[in-house]
Amino acid sequence: MNVQGFFLLVCFNLRFVSNLKHLKMFSTFVFCIPEKLSMMGLKEGDIEKLANNAMKDICMLTNPRQGSVEDIIDIYQAAL
C-alpha cells in the first residue's frame, strides 16, 4: 500500500472512531502507540528517576499547572 492509500484508509477509519475504547484500539494497532508504558518496557523502579528528570525539564517553567515529583510519579504509575 502506498502513502496515499494508507492516508485514505486512516481517514476512512477515523470516521468510525466513536468512543475512547475504539480510539485506544485504533491508535494501538494503526499507529503502534502502546496503551500502557509497561508495554514499552517501563518498570516500577524506573518511575522515580523519570519523575526527577521530568522536574528538571525546561517545560516545567512554563507549565500552567505546577506539579510536584509526587504528582508526576502518580501520573507515571497510572500510565504503567
N, C-alpha and C positions, 0 to 999 in steps of 0.2 A: 504494500500500500504506500502510495506517495504522500507527501506532506499535505497536499490539498485534500486528498481522500481522508486522511486522518483528521484534519480540521473539520470537515463536514460531518464525520462520524461523531466527533466530540460535540459539535453544535447540536446535532440531532439528539444525542443522548442527554444533553443538558436540559432539554425540554421536559424530560421525564424525571429529573431530579426534583422530587416534590417535597421531600422532608429530609431531616438531618440524617436518618438512617441510610437513605439512598445516597445522600451526598458523601457519607463516610465510605460506603461501598464503592461508589464511583471514583472517589479520589484515591482510594487504596489500589484498585485494580487498573485504572486507566493511567494515572499519573505516578503510581508506585509510591505514594505517600503513606507511610506506616500509620496505623491508627494509634499506636502507643509507642513511647520511646523505648520500651523494653524490646520492641521488635527490631530496633536498631542496635541492640546490644547494651543499652544503658542498664546499669545495675544500681541498687540502692546505695552502695558505697561510693558511687560517683557523684551523687547529688550535692553533697556539701561543697566539694571543690567547684562544681559547676555554678552553684549559687554564689559562692565567693567571687568567682570570676565575673559573673553577671553584675555584681555590685560595683566592680571596677570599670565596667563598660561605660564609655563616654555618653551613651544614650541615656543612662540613668540621670544625668544632669538636667535633661530637658523633658523627662517623662512627667506628664501631668499628674500622675499619682505616684508619690514616693513610697517605695516599699522597703521592707527590711529583709535581711537574709532569711529570716524565718518565713516571710511571705513567699519568697522565691522558692524556698525548699518545699513549701506546701504546693506550689504550682507544679514543680517537677514531680513530686510524689503523686499528684493527681494525674499527671500525664504518663506516669510509669506504667 
